[in-house]
Amino acid sequence: MFDVIVVGARVAGAPTAMLLARQGHRVLVVDRAQFPSDVISTHLLHVPAVATLRRWGLLERVLASGPPPHEFFRMDFGAFAIAGPPPAVDGERYPYCVRRTVLDKVLVDAAAEAGAEVRERFTVEGLLVEDGAVVGIQGRDQSGTLVTERTRLVVGADGLRSTVARAVGAGYYHETPALTATYYAYYRGVSGRGTEIYNLGDRAVVVFPTNDDLACVFVACPTKDFGRFRTDVEGEYLAAIDRVPDLAARVRAGERVERMRATADLPNFFRTACGPGWALVGDAGYHKDPCLAAGIMDAFICAELLTESVHSGLTGDRPMAAALADYVTRRDGWFLPYLDLTTQLAAMEPPPPERVALLAAIAADPAESSRFFGVLQGSTPVGEYLSPDNVQRIMAAAAAR
């Protein structure tokens, strides 16, 4: 019998398994994939996520794959641009965009090295429930054999369309339907020295330098335009990029090296994230539009919050139900402001004049620009930065200049 079974072994599940195994718990982590393998993802590691990998002892392995540091962020609004480096976190200065074939494999290997049992190509078909509590999983291994495993806790780390969440009937709250759809492709000969974000009103274009001297080039549109976009994906994709002349020239001169990929139906929500014998972590319990490219960082934060609570429950420091409830309270308290900010940005609606004025004031001050990027990467709390007093400070400094 296991202490914890984690369903899903990517950026939320593998760290959860690793951290619990490092604390001496008997952990099984299963995933239907075989690693290394790719997955739809913005795959950006904001600076706090880079600092987390350093703390876990995994950063050197990830950087050995050769992703370039993003020396600056640039958010171009047409009339002005916010540009500069994001603030450092625990000595780490740069974000990185790391292919999921690299990152997920490092995390899965680290879970195994910590003592977790890893089973790849394992498909969970259902949960075992006794007296109203989850007590295990049932699924098929890579040979197709039906397998049953029992545990004190099942953790669903199996993403947006979580089998675990569906099986336990986890409800939604703070829910907003999908706001954008995104297409992206990898190019050679396009990379700059950092992250480029172009806000074009009804379109957004993003460039992330990544492994193998490639750049990941995203184009996002509002969901109301998705039907038109997918009737001519190539034309709509390039038409958006053509609205940024310098980037368009680089893309036209570059070489696309992989097929185009699409993301759609990406809702914004919290799910009820715990119950008798189960918990949810990562996208399974909290999901938002990818416009902030914060999914990996969020998964790392959730994994640490959950493992801290689960450890206290497994060791008897407090009842497991209370420990898991505390995890959800802490998770929601931290992420709700980011969920609200995300839905505002992803709506792609004309911003009110006061927001335009604030962004222009930020753009005019390099130090303020860096602090602003701290909000986007999660090192500066949203509520603190956008408080009336701080906004007044920013505007007063702009007026003084």
Solvent accessible surface area in square Angstrom, and as a share of the most:
residue,aa,sasa,rsa
1,M,141,0.63
2,F,6,0.02
3,D,31,0.16
4,V,0,0.00
5,I,0,0.00
6,V,0,0.00
7,V,9,0.05
8,G,6,0.06
9,A,2,0.01
10,R,41,0.15
11,V,16,0.09
12,A,8,0.07
13,G,0,0.00
14,A,1,0.00
15,P,0,0.00
16,T,0,0.00
17,A,0,0.00
18,M,0,0.00
19,L,27,0.13
20,L,0,0.00
21,A,9,0.07
22,R,118,0.43
23,Q,78,0.35
24,G,67,0.64
25,H,24,0.11
26,R,124,0.45
27,V,2,0.01
28,L,0,0.00
29,V,1,0.00
30,V,1,0.00
31,D,16,0.08
32,R,159,0.58
33,A,20,0.15
34,Q,105,0.47
35,F,12,0.05
36,P,83,0.52
37,S,29,0.18
38,D,48,0.25
39,V,52,0.30
40,I,81,0.41
41,S,15,0.10
42,T,24,0.14
43,H,3,0.01
44,L,2,0.01
45,L,0,0.00
46,H,5,0.02
47,V,0,0.00
48,P,22,0.14
49,A,1,0.00
50,V,0,0.00
51,A,5,0.04
52,T,13,0.08
53,L,0,0.00
54,R,110,0.40
55,R,134,0.49
56,W,12,0.04
57,G,56,0.54
58,L,2,0.01
59,L,3,0.02
60,E,107,0.48
61,R,101,0.37
62,V,0,0.00
63,L,47,0.23
64,A,87,0.67
65,S,39,0.25
66,G,49,0.47
67,P,8,0.05
68,P,47,0.29
69,P,52,0.32
70,H,0,0.00
71,E,67,0.30
72,F,47,0.19
73,F,9,0.04
74,R,85,0.31
75,M,17,0.07
76,D,27,0.14
77,F,55,0.23
78,G,67,0.65
79,A,97,0.75
80,F,46,0.19
81,A,23,0.18
82,I,0,0.00
83,A,40,0.31
84,G,15,0.14
85,P,76,0.48
86,P,8,0.05
87,P,39,0.24
88,A,61,0.47
89,V,29,0.17
90,D,117,0.61
91,G,65,0.62
92,E,25,0.11
93,R,147,0.54
94,Y,53,0.20
95,P,0,0.00
96,Y,26,0.10
97,C,0,0.00
98,V,0,0.00
99,R,20,0.07
100,R,17,0.06
101,T,45,0.26
102,V,37,0.21
103,L,0,0.00
104,D,0,0.00
105,K,67,0.28
106,V,17,0.10
107,L,1,0.00
108,V,5,0.03
109,D,46,0.24
110,A,3,0.02
111,A,1,0.00
112,A,49,0.38
113,E,114,0.51
114,A,26,0.20
115,G,59,0.57
116,A,6,0.05
117,E,72,0.32
118,V,38,0.22
119,R,58,0.21
120,E,48,0.21
121,R,110,0.40
122,F,3,0.01
123,T,54,0.31
124,V,13,0.07
125,E,95,0.43
126,G,22,0.21
127,L,28,0.14
128,L,39,0.19
129,V,90,0.52
130,E,82,0.37
131,D,157,0.81
132,G,60,0.58
133,A,30,0.23
134,V,8,0.05
135,V,28,0.16
136,G,0,0.00
137,I,0,0.00
138,Q,63,0.28
139,G,0,0.00
140,R,98,0.36
141,D,43,0.22
142,Q,115,0.51
143,S,91,0.59
144,G,37,0.36
145,T,76,0.44
146,L,84,0.42
147,V,30,0.17
148,T,68,0.40
149,E,33,0.15
150,R,102,0.37
151,T,2,0.01
152,R,118,0.43
153,L,0,0.00
154,V,0,0.00
155,V,0,0.00
156,G,0,0.00
157,A,12,0.09
158,D,37,0.19
159,G,22,0.21
160,L,21,0.11
161,R,146,0.53
162,S,1,0.01
163,T,22,0.13
164,V,0,0.00
165,A,2,0.02
166,R,161,0.59
167,A,57,0.44
168,V,41,0.24
169,G,60,0.58
170,A,12,0.09
171,G,34,0.33
172,Y,105,0.40
173,Y,70,0.27
174,H,101,0.45
175,E,101,0.45
176,T,40,0.23
177,P,100,0.63
178,A,22,0.17
179,L,38,0.19
180,T,4,0.03
181,A,2,0.02
182,T,9,0.05
183,Y,16,0.06
184,Y,1,0.00
185,A,0,0.00
186,Y,2,0.01
187,Y,8,0.03
188,R,108,0.39
189,G,59,0.57
190,V,2,0.01
191,S,50,0.32
192,G,34,0.33
193,R,151,0.55
194,G,0,0.00
195,T,0,0.00
196,E,10,0.04
197,I,25,0.13
198,Y,20,0.08
199,N,48,0.25
200,L,39,0.19
201,G,53,0.51
202,D,58,0.30
203,R,8,0.03
204,A,17,0.14
205,V,0,0.00
206,V,25,0.14
207,V,0,0.00
208,F,7,0.03
209,P,2,0.01
210,T,0,0.00
211,N,4,0.02
212,D,99,0.51
213,D,118,0.61
214,L,7,0.04
215,A,0,0.00
216,C,0,0.00
217,V,0,0.00
218,F,12,0.05
219,V,0,0.00
220,A,16,0.13
221,C,1,0.00
222,P,9,0.06
223,T,56,0.33
224,K,164,0.70
225,D,20,0.10
226,F,37,0.15
227,G,37,0.36
228,R,140,0.51
229,F,0,0.00
230,R,149,0.54
231,T,111,0.65
232,D,78,0.40
233,V,40,0.23
234,E,81,0.37
235,G,29,0.28
236,E,33,0.15
237,Y,0,0.00
238,L,30,0.15
239,A,53,0.41
240,A,3,0.02
241,I,1,0.01
242,D,63,0.33
243,R,113,0.41
244,V,14,0.08
245,P,103,0.65
246,D,91,0.47
247,L,0,0.00
248,A,10,0.08
249,A,63,0.49
250,R,55,0.20
251,V,6,0.04
252,R,138,0.50
253,A,92,0.71
254,G,22,0.22
255,E,96,0.43
256,R,80,0.29
257,V,49,0.28
258,E,52,0.23
259,R,168,0.61
260,M,36,0.16
261,R,25,0.09
262,A,46,0.36
263,T,14,0.08
264,A,36,0.28
265,D,89,0.46
266,L,27,0.13
267,P,26,0.17
268,N,0,0.00
269,F,1,0.00
270,F,0,0.00
271,R,15,0.06
272,T,59,0.34
273,A,0,0.00
274,C,30,0.18
275,G,20,0.20
276,P,87,0.55
277,G,17,0.16
278,W,20,0.07
279,A,0,0.00
280,L,0,0.00
281,V,1,0.00
282,G,5,0.05
283,D,61,0.32
284,A,0,0.00
285,G,0,0.00
286,Y,6,0.02
287,H,16,0.07
288,K,21,0.09
289,D,3,0.02
290,P,38,0.24
291,C,58,0.35
292,L,13,0.06
293,A,8,0.06
294,A,6,0.05
295,G,40,0.38
296,I,6,0.03
297,M,8,0.04
298,D,12,0.06
299,A,5,0.04
300,F,2,0.01
301,I,45,0.23
302,C,1,0.00
303,A,0,0.00
304,E,53,0.24
305,L,24,0.12
306,L,0,0.00
307,T,5,0.03
308,E,95,0.43
309,S,0,0.00
310,V,0,0.00
311,H,55,0.25
312,S,16,0.10
313,G,8,0.07
314,L,15,0.07
315,T,69,0.40
316,G,59,0.56
317,D,112,0.58
318,R,78,0.28
319,P,96,0.61
320,M,45,0.20
321,A,80,0.62
322,A,49,0.38
323,A,0,0.00
324,L,4,0.02
325,A,50,0.39
326,D,45,0.23
327,Y,0,0.00
328,V,24,0.14
329,T,95,0.55
330,R,85,0.31
331,R,1,0.00
332,D,28,0.14
333,G,56,0.53
334,W,87,0.31
335,F,2,0.01
336,L,53,0.26
337,P,47,0.29
338,Y,13,0.05
339,L,4,0.02
340,D,69,0.36
341,L,20,0.10
342,T,0,0.00
343,T,27,0.15
344,Q,93,0.41
345,L,66,0.33
346,A,2,0.02
347,A,29,0.22
348,M,39,0.17
349,E,123,0.55
350,P,126,0.79
351,P,60,0.38
352,P,50,0.31
353,P,108,0.68
354,E,121,0.54
355,R,74,0.27
356,V,58,0.33
357,A,44,0.34
358,L,19,0.09
359,L,22,0.11
360,A,38,0.30
361,A,7,0.06
362,I,1,0.00
363,A,24,0.19
364,A,64,0.50
365,D,29,0.15
366,P,108,0.68
367,A,55,0.43
368,E,4,0.02
369,S,1,0.01
370,S,23,0.15
371,R,101,0.37
372,F,21,0.09
373,F,3,0.01
374,G,0,0.00
375,V,3,0.02
376,L,10,0.05
377,Q,2,0.01
378,G,10,0.10
379,S,47,0.30
380,T,26,0.15
381,P,52,0.33
382,V,10,0.06
383,G,47,0.46
384,E,109,0.49
385,Y,6,0.02
386,L,76,0.38
387,S,35,0.22
388,P,112,0.70
389,D,113,0.59
390,N,26,0.13
391,V,39,0.23
392,Q,127,0.56
393,R,102,0.37
394,I,4,0.02
395,M,68,0.31
396,A,59,0.46
397,A,39,0.30
398,A,29,0.23
399,A,90,0.69
400,A,91,0.71
401,R,143,0.52
